[in-house]
Amino acid sequence: MEQCLHRVNPVPQWYMAIKDNKIIGGLGVIENDFHNRKDLAPNVCAVYTEKDKRCNGIAGALLEYVCVDMKKKGIDTELLINNYLQNIPSCAILSSNISNCIGGKNGYTC
């Protein structure tokens, strides 16, 4: 997080969704999220939305924002690995093309 605060490199980055001065969601972009494929980077990690705020598009909005922000930083593709959520593929390649960032039948490329 220190590197993010000092804006040394485009990765790592940390993002928050805030409503009424309260953090209601967040995620990070890091080099590697607990897998051995160093060529598959950067990775989206720690995607979280407060339980009472879920199913309102917050995580999707964060992912969309990350795709746009990473593109501005010169990074076109991020990897999301998921072992927990049913509505997100177990492996998703997010790209700066927003139609490839957020859900739907053509939303994720695995």
C-alpha positions as CSV (number, residue, x, y, z in Angstrom):
1,M,0.0,0.0,0.0
2,E,3.0,2.3,0.6
3,Q,3.9,2.0,-3.1
4,C,0.4,2.9,-4.1
5,L,0.4,6.0,-1.8
6,H,3.6,7.2,-3.3
7,R,2.5,6.5,-6.9
8,V,5.9,4.9,-7.7
9,N,4.5,2.3,-10.2
10,P,1.1,1.6,-11.7
11,V,1.0,-1.7,-9.7
12,P,0.1,-2.1,-6.9
13,Q,-3.0,0.0,-6.6
14,W,-5.9,0.0,-4.1
15,Y,-9.4,1.2,-4.7
16,M,-12.4,1.9,-2.4
17,A,-16.1,2.5,-2.9
18,I,-17.2,5.1,-0.3
19,K,-20.8,6.1,0.6
20,D,-21.7,8.5,3.4
21,N,-18.0,8.6,4.5
22,K,-18.0,4.8,5.0
23,I,-16.0,2.3,3.0
24,I,-18.5,-0.1,1.5
25,G,-16.3,-1.9,-1.0
26,G,-12.8,-2.2,-2.3
27,L,-10.2,-4.2,-4.3
28,G,-6.6,-4.1,-5.2
29,V,-4.4,-4.7,-8.2
30,I,-1.1,-6.5,-7.4
31,E,1.6,-8.3,-9.3
32,N,0.6,-11.8,-8.3
33,D,-2.3,-13.2,-6.3
34,F,-1.1,-16.6,-4.9
35,H,-0.4,-18.5,-8.1
36,N,2.8,-19.7,-9.8
37,R,2.2,-18.1,-13.2
38,K,4.4,-15.0,-12.9
39,D,3.5,-14.2,-16.6
40,L,-0.1,-13.7,-15.6
41,A,0.0,-10.3,-14.0
42,P,-1.2,-8.0,-12.7
43,N,-3.9,-9.6,-10.6
44,V,-7.1,-8.1,-9.2
45,C,-7.3,-9.1,-5.5
46,A,-9.3,-8.7,-2.4
47,V,-12.6,-7.8,-4.1
48,Y,-15.0,-7.0,-1.2
49,T,-18.4,-5.4,-0.7
50,E,-20.1,-4.9,2.7
51,K,-22.7,-7.6,3.1
52,D,-25.6,-5.2,3.3
53,K,-24.5,-3.4,0.1
54,R,-24.0,-6.5,-2.1
55,C,-26.0,-7.1,-5.3
56,N,-26.1,-3.4,-6.1
57,G,-23.3,-3.3,-8.8
58,I,-20.6,-2.0,-6.5
59,A,-18.0,-4.7,-7.3
60,G,-18.8,-4.4,-11.0
61,A,-18.4,-0.6,-10.8
62,L,-15.1,-1.0,-9.1
63,L,-13.9,-3.5,-11.7
64,E,-15.0,-1.2,-14.5
65,Y,-13.1,1.7,-12.8
66,V,-10.0,-0.4,-12.4
67,C,-10.0,-1.4,-16.1
68,V,-10.2,2.3,-17.1
69,D,-7.6,3.4,-14.5
70,M,-5.1,0.7,-15.4
71,K,-5.5,1.6,-19.1
72,K,-4.5,5.2,-18.2
73,K,-1.5,3.8,-16.4
74,G,-0.5,1.8,-19.5
75,I,-1.8,-1.6,-18.4
76,D,-4.4,-3.2,-20.8
77,T,-5.1,-6.5,-19.0
78,E,-5.6,-7.6,-15.5
79,L,-6.3,-11.2,-14.2
80,L,-9.0,-12.0,-11.7
81,I,-8.8,-15.5,-10.0
82,N,-11.9,-16.5,-8.0
83,N,-12.6,-19.5,-5.9
84,Y,-15.6,-18.2,-4.0
85,L,-18.3,-16.4,-5.9
86,Q,-20.8,-18.2,-8.2
87,N,-21.5,-15.2,-10.4
88,I,-17.9,-14.5,-11.3
89,P,-15.9,-17.0,-13.4
90,S,-13.0,-18.9,-11.7
91,C,-10.6,-17.2,-14.0
92,A,-11.3,-13.9,-15.8
93,I,-9.1,-11.7,-17.9
94,L,-10.2,-8.1,-17.6
95,S,-9.3,-5.8,-20.4
96,S,-9.5,-2.1,-21.0
97,N,-12.4,-2.7,-23.4
98,I,-15.2,-2.2,-20.9
99,S,-17.4,-4.7,-22.6
100,N,-14.9,-7.3,-21.6
101,C,-14.7,-6.1,-18.0
102,I,-18.1,-6.6,-16.6
103,G,-20.2,-9.8,-16.6
104,G,-22.6,-11.1,-19.1
105,K,-22.3,-13.9,-21.6
106,N,-19.4,-12.2,-23.4
107,G,-18.2,-10.3,-20.4
108,Y,-15.3,-12.5,-19.3
109,T,-12.7,-14.3,-21.3
110,C,-11.3,-17.4,-19.7
